[in-house]
Amino acid sequence: MTIKKTIALVGATGHLGGLIAHELLTDPTVDLRILVRPSSRSRAANLEAAGAEIIEGDLSDEDALAALTRDAYTVISAVQGGPETIIDAQRRLLAAARTSGARRFIPSDFSLDMFTVPEGGIVTADMRRTFAHIADAERGDVEVVHVLIGGFLDRGVLFGFIRVIDAQAKTAYVWGDGHPPADWTTYVDTARYTAAVAVDDDEIGPVFSAAGDTLDFAGIVAAYEEASGTKLTVKRLGSLEDLDARIDELRTAPNADLRSYLPLMYYRAQLRGQGQLNPKMNDRYPGITPATVVDYVRAEEL
Ligand SMILES: NC(=O)c1ccc[n+]([C@@H]2O[C@H](COP(=O)([O-])OP(=O)(O)OC[C@H]3O[C@@H](n4cnc5c(N)ncnc54)[C@H](OP(=O)(O)O)[C@@H]3O)[C@@H](O)[C@H]2O)c1
C-alpha cells in the first residue's frame, strides 16, 4: 500500500496555484490541502469537488496555518503580493511548516534567478531574495527549494506583461542588442515541475531550475515566425541606457504606478543577461517535456 503524502498549498485560487492544485489532484499518491480566504471560497469549489481539503483562513491566522501544515510533506506557496505577503506572511507559513515537521517548503518565486539580479534591478525580485535569506536562517530542518523557471512563456507574460512580441500588432520590441539569451517556461509546465518537486523523495537542494526554452531576442522572433507563419516588424526602442532612463522616469513620476515600470525591469534584467538559469535541471524529471516557444505558438495558434 502506498502511503499518501499530504501537500499543503496556499494560492490555489490564483492562476499558477490553480494549475499546481490540478497537477497534485491527478496524483493518486497525494492528499491536497489548500488554504482559502473566506471571500475566495466560491473560487475553490472545483478544487474541493475534485478532492482538495479546504482550510478556510488567511496567512495571518496562526490556527489556520497550523491546520494547513499538519502532517504535510511539502508546503507550497503560490501567493502574489507586496512585502507583507512575500516576506511577512510567507515567514509565518514557513514557521508553521517547521513546527509541523514538514520535509520541504516551496516559496512563491517561479521567476528568473533573483539571486543574480542586482539589488534595485527588479523590486519584486528584491522582496523574494529578502525572503530567501530569512528562510535560510529560519528553516531549521525544512528543505526550502526555490523553483526558478525564467519568465512565463504565455500570452499573459512573454506576449503580454513583458511584451517581447505583440502578436496582434505583429511587432517585436527590443532595447539594446537583444543578444543575451533568456529562459521561458509555460505556467502549465511550471505547475508540473512544482508538483514534481513537492513529492520528490530525495533531497533537491536550495534551487530547482528548469526552462522550456532559452532564446535571445532574435531567437524568439525566429521561433514565433516559424510557428505562426507571420513575419514580425522589429522595433528597437533604444539602448539599455535609454531603458534605464525610461524606468527611472516612470519610477519617480508623481503617482508612480509599479505596473508601469515592473515589466520593463524584468525585460531589462533579461536583456542584460541577468537572472539566467544555470544549471538547468530539466533532466531530474524526464517525464516532463516542457513546451518551447514554437510548441506554444503552434498550440495556441497565436
Ligand atoms: N516568471 C513570471 O513570468 C511570472 C509572471 C507572473 C507571476 N509569477 C509568479 O507566480 C506566482 C503566482 O502568481 P499568480 O499570477 O498565479 O498570482 P495570482 O493569480 O494573483 O494568485 C495569487 C494567489 O495568492 C492568494 N493570496 C494572496 N495573498 C494571500 C493571503 N494573505 N492569504 C491567503 N492567500 C493569499 C490569492 O488568494 P485570493 O484568491 O483570495 O486573492 C491567490 O490565490 C508569484 O510568485 C508570481 O510572482 C511569475
The ligand as a Gaussian input file, in Angstrom:
#p B3LYP/6-31G(d) Opt

LIG

0 1
 N        8.007000      34.296000     -14.053000
 C        6.993000      35.029000     -14.473000
 O        6.957000      35.487000     -15.627000
 C        5.833000      35.295000     -13.556000
 C        4.739000      36.035000     -14.013000
 C        3.633000      36.179000     -13.178000
 C        3.662000      35.639000     -11.884000
 N        4.770000      34.977000     -11.469000
 C        4.828000      34.414000     -10.102000
 O        3.916000      33.341000      -9.946000
 C        3.413000      33.326000      -8.597000
 C        1.898000      33.269000      -8.616000
 O        1.403000      34.347000      -9.365000
 P       -0.085000      34.339000      -9.973000
 O       -0.079000      35.308000     -11.088000
 O       -0.543000      32.941000     -10.175000
 O       -0.870000      35.006000      -8.739000
 P       -2.436000      35.311000      -8.612000
 O       -3.203000      34.760000      -9.765000
 O       -2.574000      36.766000      -8.305000
 O       -2.864000      34.480000      -7.311000
 C       -2.388000      34.825000      -6.037000
 C       -2.943000      33.836000      -5.020000
 O       -2.424000      34.160000      -3.730000
 C       -3.501000      34.197000      -2.791000
 N       -3.171000      35.101000      -1.683000
 C       -2.607000      36.331000      -1.759000
 N       -2.481000      36.846000      -0.516000
 C       -2.955000      35.905000       0.355000
 C       -3.090000      35.847000       1.770000
 N       -2.707000      36.869000       2.557000
 N       -3.631000      34.725000       2.321000
 C       -4.021000      33.693000       1.537000
 N       -3.929000      33.695000       0.178000
 C       -3.395000      34.796000      -0.390000
 C       -4.672000      34.692000      -3.624000
 O       -5.866000      34.409000      -2.957000
 P       -7.270000      35.135000      -3.306000
 O       -7.855000      34.364000      -4.456000
 O       -8.019000      35.020000      -2.043000
 O       -6.944000      36.569000      -3.673000
 C       -4.469000      33.863000      -4.897000
 O       -4.925000      32.546000      -4.690000
 C        4.016000      34.570000      -7.916000
 O        5.185000      34.198000      -7.226000
 C        4.392000      35.443000      -9.088000
 O        5.429000      36.346000      -8.832000
 C        5.849000      34.775000     -12.274000

